[in-house]
Amino acid sequence: MPVAARARLVLAAATSVVLVATGCSSGGGGGGSGSSDAGKTFSYQSSEPQNPLQPANANEVGGGRIIQNLFKGLVDYDPSTAKIRMQVADKIDTSDSQTFNVTLKDGWKFHDGTPVHAKNFVDAWNWGANPANNQINSSWFSDIEGYQDVHPAGGKPASDKMSGLTVTDDLHFTVKLSHKVSYFEYKLGYIAFSPLPDGFFKDPAGYGQKPVGNGPYQFVSWSHNTEVVTKTFPDYQGVDKPKNGGIVFKMYTTSEAAYADLQSSNLDVMDQVPPSALANYKNDLGDRAIDAPQGAIQNIGFTLYQGDWSSPDKAKVRQGLSMAIDRDVITKTVLQGSRKPATAWVAEGVEGYKDGACGDFCKFDPARAKQLIQDGGGVPGNKLLITYNADGGHKEWVDAVCNSIRQNTGVDCLGDPKPDFKAARAAITSHQLNGAFRTGWVQDYPLNANFLSDVYRTGAASNDFGYSNAQFDDAATKADEAASVADTVSGYQQAEAVLPSGMPAIPLWYYRTNSGYSTKVQNVKFDSFGNPAWTQVEVKG
């Protein structure tokens, strides 16, 4: 939605995403005053974070949701309207969409009692951009002037500080971009732009295990592969004061186990019910069932960095595999009508969504599918493995997709389950695969740029495919430098039009939030990013 640059930018645009929690206070981080009534905490279905709990080191929901609650940035997004609202920032001014003058609210504190000042943002962003710190979200800072000096494409960094970041005083700093970005304000609510306390830089590894944030909840404990526990931070200065005592993020190996716990009220809020429960969960849970829109898409990605899939001819194979998948039948049967077949790489409902961007390649056509696969030299070894995380309720639909491919093309397609989300993500991001993998995208901000630039641009943080296309990159750059958000949107539609020729990922279907909550909680409402309004959940009694 259009947000023109103006002298005082009151960021009333929609966004957020990609992106939750008893024990004792943390050492080497942690701490803060206050206590939590354990009876007022609620539990949430989660997965083991892939990386340490550092704001610039999570681009998956397991870590992202936890960090989202431990930290708070300049802005966030109202869960009821999805509009940007000021949090640590009092105001953000720009006259040209290139230089942004940030004024902070006074009185914000980290959980260790130290103040949140301008330098805590600037130091955090510089640290996150530095390749020596190996932060997975470092490319999110690439718009800032001087990023290339800190994070060069090759060779040794020329600096450890981005020249575009300037601290004026404790409550003011300036962000100068290397070029105009009409929608830069959309990005500022992403967790990578969180501030870090001074103590973090003395022991980043320690703080990654026992984080100290400035959000509504403070860290209590992390029992790996079991749970992360948080409690309400009594000195939280945000507009969204918690109505509960904390969140326990419980790790489950299967969504079926989580659903069983939900039904017995041993789990309070689910992420998504498993496919096996989709037909009956509304009857099971009654008015505690959730069925809400979500700006998210499910895809199958390919390892284009592997020799077997890097040849230009293999694009035809990927196009053919896409046309061999009967999305309509799978979404109606296996997924019980809870999903809608995808026709584009951008989720439905997102600003800039263009129905049919995938063209014929997202239409079911077995005859053409066979021909394209043959024209592209076939699937390597005539065998396709689709890697997925077994703890996420994906087995049923992966099996159905493979059955559709096998029956319609003769390609031997099999699911390749990894035990949990962390293991699957580790295999994907470390390039240990050769074939295909389940992937998806939940909006970080509801603009088509987020689904395209942050996923398919060369070197993007979430470009897990190794996809690189100069035409796509050029179109994305022009879209970024457009005069308005409306022009950016149309520019990214042109970039999306490049994707069918290379087919780095197969769009499958658009998500909805199909969830529910226990008898112990109330006022559970989900936003369009697939997250509950965490601070507004109330624990009965």
DRENFI-765867 format. One record per residue (C-alpha): residue number from 1; residue in one letter; x, y, z. Coordinates in steps of 0.02 Angstrom, whole numbers, padded with zeros to 5 digits. Layout:
BEGIN
R   k r     xx     yy     zz
R NUM A      X      Y      Z
...
This chain:
BEGIN
R   k r     xx     yy     zz
R   1 M  00000  00000  00000
R   2 P  00068  00171 -00046
R   3 V  00166  00262  00089
R   4 A  00240  00420  00015
R   5 A  00399  00496  00086
R   6 R  00356  00649  00186
R   7 A  00440  00762  00312
R   8 R  00373  00665  00460
R   9 L  00350  00483  00418
R  10 V  00215  00413  00530
R  11 L  00240  00237  00461
R  12 A  00059  00186  00446
R  13 A  00096  00045  00327
R  14 A  00064 -00138  00356
R  15 T  00202 -00268  00392
R  16 S  00301 -00396  00498
R  17 V  00347 -00560  00494
R  18 V  00442 -00693  00460
R  19 L  00415 -00705  00624
R  20 V  00393 -00887  01061
R  21 A  00425 -00976  01308
R  22 T  00512 -01082  01731
R  23 G  00690 -01075  01784
R  24 C  00812 -00948  01853
R  25 S  00884 -00788  01782
R  26 S  01020 -00804  01652
R  27 G  01202 -00769  01683
R  28 G  01318 -00691  01556
R  29 G  01159 -00609  01496
R  30 G  00987 -00621  01573
R  31 G  00927 -00553  01734
R  32 G  00819 -00402  01760
R  33 S  00698 -00375  01902
R  34 G  00524 -00441  01922
R  35 S  00442 -00608  01949
R  36 S  00322 -00715  01853
R  37 D  00169 -00805  01919
R  38 A  00194 -00975  01838
R  39 G  00006 -00998  01839
R  40 K -00010 -00853  01718
R  41 T  00111 -00916  01588
R  42 F  00046 -01000  01432
R  43 S  00130 -01126  01318
R  44 Y  00152 -01119  01130
R  45 Q  00197 -01255  01005
R  46 S  00372 -01217  00941
R  47 S  00527 -01294  00865
R  48 E  00709 -01290  00918
R  49 P  00792 -01131  00852
R  50 Q  00918 -01163  00713
R  51 N  01045 -01040  00783
R  52 P  01088 -00947  00945
R  53 L  00957 -00820  00996
R  54 Q  01037 -00668  00915
R  55 P  00918 -00549  00822
R  56 A  01017 -00551  00659
R  57 N  01037 -00740  00664
R  58 A  00860 -00805  00639
R  59 N  00762 -00815  00477
R  60 E  00654 -00963  00529
R  61 V  00503 -00965  00643
R  62 G  00579 -01071  00782
R  63 G  00705 -00938  00830
R  64 G  00615 -00790  00754
R  65 R  00459 -00800  00862
R  66 I  00560 -00812  01021
R  67 I  00671 -00665  00974
R  68 Q  00518 -00566  00922
R  69 N  00457 -00575  01102
R  70 L  00624 -00546  01187
R  71 F  00670 -00393  01084
R  72 K  00579 -00240  01020
R  73 G  00638 -00128  00879
R  74 L  00598  00047  00820
R  75 V  00427 -00007  00759
R  76 D  00317 -00161  00757
R  77 Y  00147 -00205  00687
R  78 D -00024 -00194  00767
R  79 P -00091 -00374  00767
R  80 S -00270 -00317  00738
R  81 T -00236 -00200  00591
R  82 A -00062 -00252  00531
R  83 K -00015 -00068  00526
R  84 I  00155 -00008  00584
R  85 R  00158  00070  00755
R  86 M  00298  00160  00846
R  87 Q  00384  00065  00985
R  88 V  00560  00119  01036
R  89 A  00552  00255  00902
R  90 D  00457  00413  00942
R  91 K  00465  00467  00761
R  92 I  00558  00431  00600
R  93 D  00580  00576  00479
R  94 T  00627  00572  00296
R  95 S  00608  00691  00151
R  96 D  00688  00587  00015
R  97 S  00671  00401  00060
R  98 Q  00861  00394  00076
R  99 T  00904  00480  00239
R 100 F  00802  00435  00393
R 101 N  00816  00533  00555
R 102 V  00766  00427  00704
R 103 T  00709  00496  00871
R 104 L  00695  00370  01013
R 105 K  00578  00374  01162
R 106 D  00665  00401  01328
R 107 G  00648  00274  01468
R 108 W  00666  00110  01373
R 109 K  00772 -00020  01463
R 110 F  00853 -00185  01424
R 111 H  00813 -00331  01537
R 112 D  00978 -00304  01629
R 113 G  00920 -00128  01677
R 114 T  01034 -00032  01558
R 115 P  00956  00103  01448
R 116 V  00911  00079  01264
R 117 H  01005  00216  01172
R 118 A  01041  00258  00991
R 119 K  01212  00174  00998
R 120 N  01128  00009  01044
R 121 F  01041  00008  00875
R 122 V  01192  00067  00777
R 123 D  01313 -00053  00862
R 124 A  01192 -00198  00839
R 125 W  01168 -00164  00653
R 126 N  01354 -00145  00622
R 127 W  01388 -00307  00715
R 128 G  01251 -00398  00619
R 129 A  01320 -00339  00452
R 130 N  01498 -00395  00489
R 131 P  01535 -00561  00401
R 132 A  01654 -00611  00541
R 133 N  01501 -00632  00652
R 134 N  01416 -00752  00531
R 135 Q  01241 -00683  00551
R 136 I  01116 -00761  00432
R 137 N  01018 -00598  00412
R 138 S  01167 -00487  00372
R 139 S  01100 -00445  00199
R 140 W  00952 -00354  00279
R 141 F  01073 -00210  00311
R 142 S  01132 -00202  00131
R 143 D  01031 -00045  00091
R 144 I  01133  00057  00216
R 145 E  01275  00162  00148
R 146 G  01442  00080  00186
R 147 Y  01376 -00097  00196
R 148 Q  01492 -00151  00056
R 149 D  01641 -00087  00156
R 150 V  01590 -00193  00305
R 151 H  01527 -00343  00206
R 152 P  01617 -00346  00037
R 153 A  01574 -00473 -00096
R 154 G  01755 -00531 -00087
R 155 G  01912 -00488  00004
R 156 K  01942 -00410  00174
R 157 P  01817 -00285  00248
R 158 A  01878 -00105  00239
R 159 S  01784 -00056  00396
R 160 D  01684 -00127  00540
R 161 K  01560  00016  00537
R 162 M  01435  00067  00403
R 163 S  01460  00249  00356
R 164 G  01273  00275  00339
R 165 L  01243  00256  00526
R 166 T  01276  00409  00632
R 167 V  01236  00432  00818
R 168 T  01188  00611  00860
R 169 D  01154  00586  01045
R 170 D  01075  00456  01160
R 171 L  00903  00476  01081
R 172 H  00943  00521  00900
R 173 F  01029  00435  00755
R 174 T  01029  00447  00566
R 175 V  01017  00308  00438
R 176 K  01078  00353  00264
R 177 L  01049  00226  00127
R 178 S  01161  00200 -00024
R 179 H  01010  00234 -00134
R 180 K  00828  00278 -00115
R 181 V  00718  00136 -00050
R 182 S  00537  00188 -00050
R 183 Y  00486  00050  00070
R 184 F  00634  00050  00190
R 185 E  00516  00092  00332
R 186 Y  00427 -00072  00298
R 187 K  00583 -00167  00347
R 188 L  00618 -00085  00514
R 189 G  00503 -00198  00613
R 190 Y  00601 -00353  00564
R 191 I  00695 -00434  00709
R 192 A  00865 -00405  00628
R 193 F  00846 -00219  00666
R 194 S  00831 -00246  00854
R 195 P  00950 -00158  00975
R 196 L  01079 -00251  01080
R 197 P  01141 -00207  01255
R 198 D  01321 -00155  01283
R 199 G  01359 -00318  01372
R 200 F  01317 -00420  01218
R 201 F  01473 -00367  01125
R 202 K  01585 -00432  01265
R 203 D  01511 -00607  01252
R 204 P  01403 -00633  01095
R 205 A  01406 -00823  01112
R 206 G  01350 -00817  01294
R 207 Y  01212 -00694  01256
R 208 G  01156 -00805  01111
R 209 Q  01116 -00940  01237
R 210 K  01049 -00822  01370
R 211 P  00987 -00669  01277
R 212 V  00954 -00499  01354
R 213 G  00826 -00401  01257
R 214 N  00711 -00253  01281
R 215 G  00546 -00336  01235
R 216 P  00388 -00379  01331
R 217 Y  00462 -00544  01391
R 218 Q  00632 -00582  01465
R 219 F  00730 -00742  01451
R 220 V  00723 -00868  01593
R 221 S  00793 -01032  01526
R 222 W  00826 -01137  01372
R 223 S  00819 -01326  01386
R 224 H  00877 -01372  01212
R 225 N  00753 -01474  01110
R 226 T  00628 -01460  01253
R 227 E  00575 -01281  01290
R 228 V  00621 -01098  01303
R 229 V  00544 -01010  01452
R 230 T  00511 -00824  01465
R 231 K  00426 -00712  01592
R 232 T  00348 -00541  01582
R 233 F  00471 -00395  01594
R 234 P  00396 -00276  01724
R 235 D  00485 -00120  01655
R 236 Y  00430 -00145  01475
R 237 Q  00392  00023  01395
R 238 G  00300 -00035  01238
R 239 V  00120  00001  01192
R 240 D  00076 -00184  01204
R 241 K  00087 -00221  01390
R 242 P  00074 -00409  01424
R 243 K -00088 -00475  01498
R 244 N -00003 -00637  01551
R 245 G  00149 -00690  01651
R 246 G  00255 -00761  01511
R 247 I  00269 -00886  01369
R 248 V  00339 -01063  01370
R 249 F  00393 -01115  01195
R 250 K  00375 -01305  01195
R 251 M  00470 -01406  01065
R 252 Y  00375 -01550  00985
R 253 T  00440 -01689  00874
R 254 T  00272 -01708  00787
R 255 S  00123 -01593  00765
R 256 E  00011 -01741  00807
R 257 A  00087 -01747  00981
R 258 A  00061 -01560  01000
R 259 Y -00121 -01576  00947
R 260 A -00150 -01715  01073
R 261 D -00078 -01603  01208
R 262 L -00188 -01459  01150
R 263 Q -00343 -01567  01165
R 264 S -00295 -01617  01343
R 265 S -00246 -01436  01385
R 266 N -00064 -01482  01411
R 267 L -00024 -01358  01272
R 268 D -00111 -01190  01266
R 269 V -00088 -01124  01088
R 270 M -00041 -01215  00927
R 271 D  00055 -01156  00777
R 272 Q -00041 -01261  00650
R 273 V -00147 -01417  00675
R 274 P -00079 -01569  00581
R 275 P -00157 -01622  00414
R 276 S -00233 -01773  00501
R 277 A -00336 -01655  00611
R 278 L -00394 -01532  00477
R 279 A -00557 -01624  00445
R 280 N -00611 -01627  00627
R 281 Y -00518 -01494  00726
R 282 K -00661 -01369  00720
R 283 N -00779 -01500  00793
R 284 D -00645 -01553  00918
R 285 L -00611 -01378  00981
R 286 G -00775 -01288  00948
R 287 D -00761 -01101  00975
R 288 R -00577 -01124  01021
R 289 A -00533 -01168  00841
R 290 I -00442 -01038  00735
R 291 D -00463 -01018  00548
R 292 A -00384 -00854  00492
R 293 P -00299 -00780  00338
R 294 Q -00109 -00785  00333
R 295 G  00014 -00703  00215
R 296 A  00114 -00860  00180
R 297 I  00155 -00982  00041
R 298 Q  00218 -01162  00031
R 299 N  00348 -01203 -00102
R 300 I  00467 -01338 -00159
R 301 G  00642 -01271 -00185
R 302 F  00788 -01345 -00283
R 303 T  00974 -01356 -00254
R 304 L  01031 -01253 -00403
R 305 Y  01204 -01245 -00326
R 306 Q  01227 -01431 -00364
R 307 G  01293 -01483 -00534
R 308 D  01145 -01598 -00563
R 309 W  01026 -01451 -00558
R 310 S  01132 -01303 -00615
R 311 S  01114 -01329 -00803
R 312 P  00995 -01205 -00888
R 313 D  00906 -01353 -00966
R 314 K  00853 -01413 -00794
R 315 A  00733 -01265 -00784
R 316 K  00623 -01364 -00903
R 317 V  00631 -01512 -00785
R 318 R  00575 -01404 -00639
R 319 Q  00436 -01329 -00745
R 320 G  00380 -01505 -00791
R 321 L  00382 -01565 -00611
R 322 S  00274 -01416 -00564
R 323 M  00147 -01459 -00699
R 324 A  00141 -01639 -00637
R 325 I  00072 -01587 -00467
R 326 D -00117 -01589 -00450
R 327 R -00131 -01446 -00326
R 328 D -00320 -01440 -00335
R 329 V -00342 -01622 -00281
R 330 I -00208 -01615 -00145
R 331 T -00275 -01455 -00066
R 332 K -00454 -01521 -00068
R 333 T -00416 -01695 -00003
R 334 V -00254 -01708  00096
R 335 L -00266 -01528  00158
R 336 Q -00456 -01530  00178
R 337 G -00483 -01368  00082
R 338 S -00376 -01272  00207
R 339 R -00256 -01212  00071
R 340 K -00279 -01129 -00099
R 341 P -00174 -01182 -00250
R 342 A -00037 -01056 -00287
R 343 T -00020 -00970 -00454
R 344 A  00122 -00852 -00405
R 345 W  00274 -00837 -00292
R 346 V  00192 -00700 -00187
R 347 A  00058 -00748 -00060
R 348 E -00121 -00699 -00092
R 349 G -00175 -00544  00002
R 350 V -00001 -00465  00000
R 351 E  00019 -00295 -00083
R 352 G  00080 -00331 -00259
R 353 Y  00009 -00507 -00270
R 354 K -00022 -00548 -00453
R 355 D -00131 -00697 -00488
R 356 G -00061 -00808 -00625
R 357 A  00119 -00745 -00617
R 358 C  00178 -00926 -00631
R 359 G  00083 -00945 -00796
R 360 D  00051 -01119 -00866
R 361 F  00188 -01194 -00759
R 362 C  00074 -01196 -00606
R 363 K -00066 -01282 -00703
R 364 F -00090 -01470 -00696
R 365 D -00046 -01543 -00866
R 366 P  00030 -01719 -00859
R 367 A  00064 -01731 -01045
R 368 R  00162 -01569 -01053
R 369 A  00247 -01611 -00888
R 370 K  00320 -01770 -00963
R 371 Q  00377 -01678 -01119
R 372 L  00463 -01537 -01023
R 373 I  00554 -01661 -00911
R 374 Q  00612 -01756 -01064
R 375 D  00665 -01595 -01154
R 376 G  00768 -01545 -01002
R 377 G  00863 -01709 -00998
R 378 G  00761 -01787 -00860
R 379 V  00776 -01787 -00671
R 380 P  00954 -01839 -00623
R 381 G  00951 -02027 -00596
R 382 N  00762 -02019 -00624
R 383 K  00746 -02000 -00434
R 384 L  00688 -01845 -00340
R 385 L  00703 -01827 -00152
R 386 I  00600 -01693 -00065
R 387 T  00677 -01651  00104
R 388 Y  00559 -01593  00242
R 389 N  00550 -01580  00431
R 390 A  00454 -01725  00509
R 391 D  00397 -01621  00658
R 392 G  00293 -01501  00553
R 393 G  00148 -01606  00488
R 394 H  00215 -01611  00310
R 395 K  00226 -01799  00276
R 396 E  00050 -01815  00207
R 397 W  00063 -01680  00077
R 398 V  00243 -01721  00028
R 399 D  00188 -01901 -00003
R 400 A  00040 -01838 -00104
R 401 V  00151 -01724 -00209
R 402 C  00271 -01867 -00241
R 403 N  00128 -01983 -00288
R 404 S  00065 -01854 -00412
R 405 I  00239 -01833 -00489
R 406 R  00269 -02021 -00494
R 407 Q  00101 -02066 -00571
R 408 N  00104 -01928 -00700
R 409 T  00287 -01931 -00755
R 410 G  00365 -02095 -00701
R 411 V  00496 -02002 -00598
R 412 D  00535 -02094 -00436
R 413 C  00491 -01962 -00306
R 414 L  00514 -01992 -00120
R 415 G  00500 -01890  00039
R 416 D  00662 -01865  00135
R 417 P  00612 -01829  00316
R 418 K  00731 -01745  00437
R 419 P  00689 -01767  00622
R 420 D  00649 -01586  00657
R 421 F  00646 -01411  00585
R 422 K  00819 -01368  00649
R 423 A  00896 -01521  00564
R 424 A  00805 -01484  00401
R 425 R  00858 -01302  00401
R 426 A  01037 -01349  00441
R 427 A  01043 -01466  00292
R 428 I  00967 -01334  00179
R 429 T  01072 -01185  00231
R 430 S  01235 -01285  00233
R 431 H  01201 -01348  00056
R 432 Q  01204 -01531  00106
R 433 L  01063 -01580 -00011
R 434 N  01051 -01628 -00193
R 435 G  00874 -01618 -00258
R 436 A  00723 -01532 -00184
R 437 F  00664 -01472 -00016
R 438 R  00510 -01404  00069
R 439 T  00519 -01218  00090
R 440 G  00397 -01079  00121
R 441 W  00384 -00897  00164
R 442 V  00284 -00802  00293
R 443 Q  00280 -00615  00265
R 444 D  00403 -00507  00360
R 445 Y  00307 -00361  00288
R 446 P  00155 -00377  00172
R 447 L  00237 -00313  00014
R 448 N  00283 -00420 -00136
R 449 A  00464 -00361 -00119
R 450 N  00480 -00468  00038
R 451 F  00429 -00627 -00053
R 452 L  00544 -00590 -00199
R 453 S  00696 -00486 -00154
R 454 D  00729 -00574  00011
R 455 V  00711 -00747 -00067
R 456 Y  00767 -00745 -00250
R 457 R  00892 -00603 -00263
R 458 T  01074 -00656 -00284
R 459 G  01151 -00679 -00112
R 460 A  00991 -00641 -00015
R 461 A  00985 -00709  00162
R 462 S  00846 -00831  00121
R 463 N  00901 -00878 -00055
R 464 D  00927 -01061 -00009
R 465 F  00927 -01115 -00191
R 466 G  01084 -01031 -00253
R 467 Y  00975 -00944 -00383
R 468 S  01058 -00801 -00475
R 469 N  00980 -00710 -00622
R 470 A  01045 -00541 -00681
R 471 Q  00878 -00494 -00758
R 472 F  00787 -00527 -00594
R 473 D  00919 -00431 -00495
R 474 D  00911 -00282 -00612
R 475 A  00722 -00274 -00601
R 476 A  00731 -00285 -00411
R 477 T  00858 -00144 -00402
R 478 K  00750 -00032 -00510
R 479 A  00599 -00074 -00402
R 480 D  00695 -00030 -00244
R 481 E  00741  00140 -00313
R 482 A  00566  00182 -00372
R 483 A  00490  00347 -00320
R 484 S  00345  00272 -00224
R 485 V  00290  00110 -00143
R 486 A  00162  00090 -00283
R 487 D  00301  00098 -00412
R 488 T  00404 -00024 -00308
R 489 V  00259 -00146 -00309
R 490 S  00240 -00141 -00498
R 491 G  00429 -00154 -00517
R 492 Y  00433 -00313 -00415
R 493 Q  00292 -00383 -00519
R 494 Q  00411 -00364 -00667
R 495 A  00546 -00454 -00568
R 496 E  00425 -00595 -00527
R 497 A  00390 -00615 -00712
R 498 V  00572 -00675 -00732
R 499 L  00550 -00823 -00614
R 500 P  00451 -00942 -00727
R 501 S  00597 -00957 -00848
R 502 G  00713 -01025 -00713
R 503 M  00586 -01099 -00592
R 504 P  00701 -01099 -00439
R 505 A  00553 -01149 -00332
R 506 I  00383 -01226 -00367
R 507 P  00238 -01130 -00288
R 508 L  00115 -01253 -00210
R 509 W -00020 -01166 -00109
R 510 Y -00062 -01017  00001
R 511 Y -00078 -01042  00188
R 512 R -00213 -01006  00314
R 513 T -00189 -01014  00502
R 514 N -00278 -01171  00559
R 515 S -00248 -01176  00743
R 516 G -00331 -01179  00913
R 517 Y -00307 -01151  01098
R 518 S -00338 -01240  01263
R 519 T -00473 -01217  01394
R 520 K -00345 -01127  01504
R 521 V -00329 -00969  01398
R 522 Q -00438 -00840  01314
R 523 N -00426 -00689  01199
R 524 V -00317 -00787  01076
R 525 K -00315 -00699  00908
R 526 F -00196 -00727  00762
R 527 D -00131 -00595  00643
R 528 S -00098 -00609  00457
R 529 F  00081 -00662  00493
R 530 G  00023 -00822  00575
R 531 N  00067 -00762  00751
R 532 P -00048 -00746  00900
R 533 A -00057 -00575  00981
R 534 W  00064 -00638  01113
R 535 T  00045 -00503  01244
R 536 Q -00145 -00505  01234
R 537 V -00170 -00690  01276
R 538 E -00255 -00706  01445
R 539 V -00233 -00853  01562
R 540 K -00393 -00899  01654
R 541 G -00398 -00906  01844
